[in-house]
Amino acid sequence: MTLDAKPGCREVFAALSAFVDGALPDSDCRRLEEHMQGCKPCLAYIESLKTTIRACGAYQVRGIPPPPPAVREALRRRLASIYAGGTKRRKR
């Protein structure tokens, strides 16, 4: 992505993820930084984006509990029936 010499907010918003990820060329980073110095909405947006990235990075997936025995058994029977050719697949 190459930014215009004086990017507008829409262009800045479109480039902010790449900016935060460090994936923009230095010249584009400078243009974004210059724009954001005088643009409160863009500054608020990038702070929100950074907060979201930090929150996602801190999130830890814990083990998912196994389904109850009755659910496992119903699933096993359904799959056995499908693989045996005894049941047609349902249309959605």
Summary of the structure (lengths in Angstrom):
residues: 92
radius of gyration: 24.7
end to end distance: 40.5
largest distance: 67.7
contacts: 181
relative contact order: 0.10
helix: 64%
strand: 0%
